[in-house]
Amino acid sequence: MVLRLDSHSADFYMAFDQFIMKDRDGGADISAVVEGVIREIRENGMSALASFTQKFDGFMLTEQNLCVTNDEIDEAEKQCAKRDLEALDFSANRIRNYHVRQLPKDERYTDDQGVTLGWRWNAVDAAGLYAPGGRAAYPSSVLMNAIPAQVAGVKRLALVTPAPNGEMNPLVLAAAKRAGVTEVYRVGGAQAVAALAYGAGPILPVDVIVGPGNAYVAEAKRQVFGKVGIDSIAGPSEILVVADAKNDPDWIAADLLSQAEHDPSSQSILITDDASFAEEVERAVNTQINESSRKEITASAWNDNSAIIIVQSLSDAPAIIDRIAPEHLELAVEDPESMLTKIRHAGAIFLGRYTPEAVGDYVAGPDHVLPTVHSARYASGLSVLDFMKRTSLIGCDATALANIGPAAATLADAEGLPSHAKSVRIRLK
């Protein structure tokens, strides 16, 4: 049974803190396992990659079949339904148009002391893209990972995704083609992340690794960070829906289950100011779970990790939202814009009754790779900036150095760094 919390109960915050701090990954310490996988890939490269793939995906990986060829991609595209390809094209265009607007601008100026200052943005040379492929294949994740990198100007895009029994989902390959992916590898798990970071066989090292995966993938990204850049450490999916009683309970139930169906560790939360409406939503959720083809997954996520929170007024919701910092936040209320101004922490916010989270997963335009497990307090969703780095520009002529150099030399003296100071003063004489 789903957890019920009342914000005006005496023990609310104690129960609420226990709820939001619950470990939804099962608490298993997988760091040592992942460390071993990474070590094997570093030391043994392709042979280790083949061994892990045989163990987890059930086929013999070789240097010849590791990389998916262009002919295979073209053939896979022919297997896709025309309607599906049209939806991919529609989605890809919207994602690309949104991310083009994120591109940062270079800046260069001369300040009052005559110093030339500024910054310049450049894309990384190579990006590794992880697309989940365990419980299901996600062509949408291929678009969401690859298109921002392509827009940023990354030349080499290497996609890794699990291929159970060596088989690739045709729509995943069609998505890779549309997103400008230059290399596709049929390998997944922590071993794929290690291969992207350190190289293995035909897979050459990349500069940045992005994309969501299971707990092993997330831990592998954590461990290779520093060798490469990463976007974030992704946890289980989550959604928080704020809804008043003017909503259709079936709509809200479907929204809550849109994330619960991802994985048993997913989380769905409803905040409402109407207890009767909450009961209607709960009944609708249970009905929809029983009708779902992913009933076991969805029921586990709903009953084990989710909650209904009753507040006296929806004006109490923003403070609770910010403490949760949800990955996805729906504001299914009369005036979502007013509530929006009071919320600081969320990965993506969906405004109004006609904006289900699912449109963000596929076609809205913003990236669906978002911060999870309260990390929206300090992190953002995937964007072009994850594939770019900023270089500072500084330029002085003799006059400018005369204006700012003495202070630099004084600070160098104070820090006991005489060569720093001399490198300035020698130019001032």
Order of alpha helices (4+ residues) and beta strands (2+ residues): beta-alpha-alpha-alpha-alpha-alpha-beta-beta-beta-alpha-beta-alpha-beta-alpha-beta-alpha-beta-beta-alpha-beta-alpha-alpha-beta-alpha-beta-alpha-beta-alpha-beta-alpha-alpha
